[in-house]
Amino acid sequence: MASRGTLGRVVILLVLIVLLGTGGILWFDYLGIIDSRHYFAPLYKLLGMNPPAGITTLPSENGDLDADRIAKRLEALDLRSQELDRREVTIVEKEGEILQKAQELEDRLSSVEEKEKTFAETQRQADERKRNVEQIADYINGMPPQNAVANLLAMDDQDIIDVLRAVEAKALKAGNASSVSYWFSLMPADRAAEIQRKMANKPATLP
């Protein structure tokens, strides 16, 4: 009698194990962890039921969690790719702006350098002219008055004015009387008047 009771409990335990195992399999299948619906399809048909659909964002994948993970990773990669594309466009635009500003700075630098060269050349020419005028003033001042006036009249008016002013400056520095007034008296009246008028209207010694 005891053996029959034991056998009955074993059978009941086996049935419970089978039911629990089957229920667990169906639950895992529903969650998409495993795919067992095709094994239980005849049982569903026999009972007149449709196999339940698992939890998944991809219905065509029959609730495959691996497929869900792959889809999410692909979506994340696609978003990341779009973000990188936007950043690349921004970087390209910034590079264009930087290159444009660099070109503008280079053009300005070239312009400044060119102006500096022009100024330096102008200054060099002015210094050279000043030295030449002072040298001519020394030569003229050492000549007899008639010869000095003859050489002056051979120049244009601006050169005459510069030489006469250089002569006056040298005489003033040395504390001597200038010969300029006497030279004017030896020049033709109209030419002397024109030179004096220009000297009065343009007091600068050199252009």
C-alpha positions as CSV (number, residue, x, y, z in Angstrom):
1,M,0.0,0.0,0.0
2,A,2.9,2.4,0.9
3,S,4.6,1.7,-2.5
4,R,1.3,2.7,-4.4
5,G,1.2,6.0,-2.5
6,T,4.8,6.7,-3.3
7,L,4.3,5.9,-6.9
8,G,1.3,8.3,-7.1
9,R,3.2,11.1,-5.6
10,V,6.0,10.5,-8.0
11,V,3.6,10.6,-10.9
12,I,2.0,13.8,-9.6
13,L,5.4,15.4,-9.2
14,L,6.4,14.4,-12.7
15,V,3.2,15.9,-14.1
16,L,3.8,19.1,-12.1
17,I,7.4,19.3,-13.4
18,V,6.2,18.8,-17.0
19,L,3.5,21.5,-16.5
20,L,5.9,23.9,-14.9
21,G,8.6,23.2,-17.5
22,T,6.1,23.7,-20.3
23,G,4.8,26.9,-18.7
24,G,8.3,28.2,-18.3
25,I,9.2,27.4,-21.9
26,L,6.0,29.2,-23.1
27,W,6.8,32.2,-20.9
28,F,10.4,32.5,-22.1
29,D,9.0,32.1,-25.6
30,Y,6.6,35.0,-25.0
31,L,9.5,37.2,-23.7
32,G,11.5,36.4,-26.8
33,I,14.3,34.7,-25.0
34,I,13.7,31.4,-26.8
35,D,11.7,30.5,-29.9
36,S,9.5,27.4,-29.2
37,R,6.2,28.3,-30.8
38,H,6.7,26.1,-33.8
39,Y,7.1,23.1,-31.4
40,F,3.8,23.9,-29.7
41,A,1.9,24.8,-32.9
42,P,0.1,21.4,-33.2
43,L,-1.0,21.8,-29.6
44,Y,-2.4,25.3,-30.2
45,K,-4.2,24.0,-33.3
46,L,-5.7,21.1,-31.4
47,L,-7.0,23.5,-28.8
48,G,-8.2,25.9,-31.5
49,M,-5.8,28.7,-30.3
50,N,-3.4,30.9,-32.2
51,P,0.3,31.0,-31.0
52,P,0.8,34.1,-28.8
53,A,3.1,36.8,-30.2
54,G,6.3,37.6,-28.1
55,I,7.4,41.0,-26.9
56,T,9.5,42.6,-29.6
57,T,9.9,45.8,-31.5
58,L,10.4,43.8,-34.7
59,P,7.3,41.6,-35.3
60,S,8.9,40.0,-38.3
61,E,11.7,38.6,-36.0
62,N,9.2,36.6,-33.9
63,G,10.3,38.2,-30.7
64,D,14.0,37.6,-31.1
65,L,15.8,39.7,-28.5
66,D,19.1,39.5,-30.3
67,A,17.4,41.0,-33.3
68,D,16.0,43.8,-31.0
69,R,19.5,44.5,-29.7
70,I,21.0,44.5,-33.2
71,A,18.2,46.9,-34.4
72,K,18.8,49.2,-31.5
73,R,22.5,49.2,-32.0
74,L,22.0,49.9,-35.7
75,E,19.7,52.8,-34.8
76,A,22.2,54.1,-32.4
77,L,25.0,53.8,-35.0
78,D,22.8,55.6,-37.5
79,L,22.1,58.5,-35.1
80,R,25.8,58.6,-34.3
81,S,26.6,58.7,-38.0
82,Q,24.1,61.6,-38.5
83,E,25.7,63.5,-35.6
84,L,29.2,63.0,-37.0
85,D,27.9,64.2,-40.4
86,R,26.5,67.3,-38.8
87,R,29.8,67.9,-36.9
88,E,31.8,67.4,-40.1
89,V,29.6,70.0,-41.9
90,T,30.2,72.4,-39.0
91,I,33.9,71.7,-39.0
92,V,34.1,72.3,-42.8
93,E,32.3,75.6,-42.4
94,K,34.6,76.7,-39.6
95,E,37.6,75.7,-41.6
96,G,36.3,77.8,-44.5
97,E,35.8,80.8,-42.2
98,I,39.3,80.4,-40.7
99,L,40.8,80.1,-44.2
100,Q,39.0,83.2,-45.3
101,K,40.1,85.2,-42.2
102,A,43.7,83.9,-42.7
103,Q,43.6,85.1,-46.3
104,E,42.3,88.5,-45.3
105,L,45.1,88.8,-42.7
106,E,47.7,87.8,-45.2
107,D,46.3,90.4,-47.7
108,R,46.4,93.0,-45.0
109,L,50.0,92.0,-44.0
110,S,51.1,92.2,-47.7
111,S,49.5,95.6,-48.0
112,V,51.2,96.9,-44.8
113,E,54.6,95.5,-46.0
114,E,54.1,97.1,-49.4
115,K,53.3,100.5,-47.8
116,E,56.3,100.1,-45.5
117,K,58.5,99.5,-48.6
118,T,57.0,102.4,-50.4
119,F,57.5,104.7,-47.4
120,A,61.1,103.5,-46.9
121,E,61.8,104.1,-50.6
122,T,60.2,107.6,-50.5
123,Q,62.3,108.4,-47.4
124,R,65.4,107.1,-49.0
125,Q,64.8,109.3,-52.1
126,A,64.0,112.3,-49.9
127,D,67.2,111.8,-47.9
128,E,69.2,111.4,-51.1
129,R,67.7,114.5,-52.5
130,K,68.4,116.5,-49.4
131,R,72.1,115.4,-49.5
132,N,72.3,116.4,-53.2
133,V,70.7,119.8,-52.5
134,E,73.1,120.5,-49.6
135,Q,76.0,119.5,-51.8
136,I,74.9,121.7,-54.6
137,A,74.3,124.5,-52.1
138,D,78.0,124.2,-51.0
139,Y,79.1,124.3,-54.7
140,I,76.9,127.4,-55.5
141,N,77.9,129.2,-52.4
142,G,81.6,128.8,-53.3
143,M,81.2,130.2,-56.8
144,P,81.4,133.9,-57.9
145,P,78.0,135.5,-57.7
146,Q,77.5,135.7,-61.5
147,N,78.4,132.0,-62.0
148,A,76.2,131.0,-59.0
149,V,73.2,132.8,-60.5
150,A,73.9,131.3,-64.0
151,N,73.9,127.8,-62.5
152,L,70.8,128.5,-60.5
153,L,68.8,129.8,-63.5
154,A,69.6,126.6,-65.3
155,M,67.6,124.7,-62.8
156,D,63.8,124.5,-62.5
157,D,62.1,126.7,-59.9
158,Q,61.6,124.1,-57.2
159,D,65.3,123.1,-57.3
160,I,66.3,126.7,-57.1
161,I,64.1,127.2,-54.1
162,D,65.5,124.1,-52.3
163,V,69.1,125.2,-53.0
164,L,68.5,128.8,-51.8
165,R,66.9,127.5,-48.6
166,A,69.8,125.2,-48.0
167,V,72.2,128.1,-48.5
168,E,70.3,130.2,-46.0
169,A,70.2,127.4,-43.5
170,K,73.9,126.9,-43.7
171,A,74.6,130.6,-43.4
172,L,72.3,130.8,-40.3
173,K,73.9,127.9,-38.7
174,A,77.4,129.3,-39.3
175,G,76.4,132.8,-38.2
176,N,77.2,134.3,-41.6
177,A,75.3,136.5,-43.9
178,S,73.4,134.8,-46.7
179,S,74.1,135.6,-50.4
180,V,70.6,134.7,-51.4
181,S,69.4,138.4,-51.5
182,Y,72.3,139.4,-53.7
183,W,71.7,136.5,-56.1
184,F,68.1,137.6,-56.5
185,S,69.3,141.0,-57.5
186,L,71.3,139.4,-60.3
187,M,68.4,137.4,-61.7
188,P,66.0,138.6,-64.3
189,A,63.2,140.5,-62.4
190,D,60.3,138.3,-63.6
191,R,62.2,135.1,-62.7
192,A,63.2,136.4,-59.3
193,A,59.7,137.5,-58.5
194,E,58.2,134.1,-59.5
195,I,60.7,132.2,-57.4
196,Q,60.1,134.5,-54.4
197,R,56.3,134.1,-54.8
198,K,56.7,130.3,-54.8
199,M,58.9,130.4,-51.7
200,A,56.3,132.5,-49.9
201,N,53.4,130.2,-50.8
202,K,55.3,127.0,-50.0
203,P,57.4,127.4,-46.9
204,A,58.6,123.8,-46.7
205,T,62.2,123.3,-47.4
206,L,62.0,120.1,-49.4
207,P,59.0,118.2,-51.0
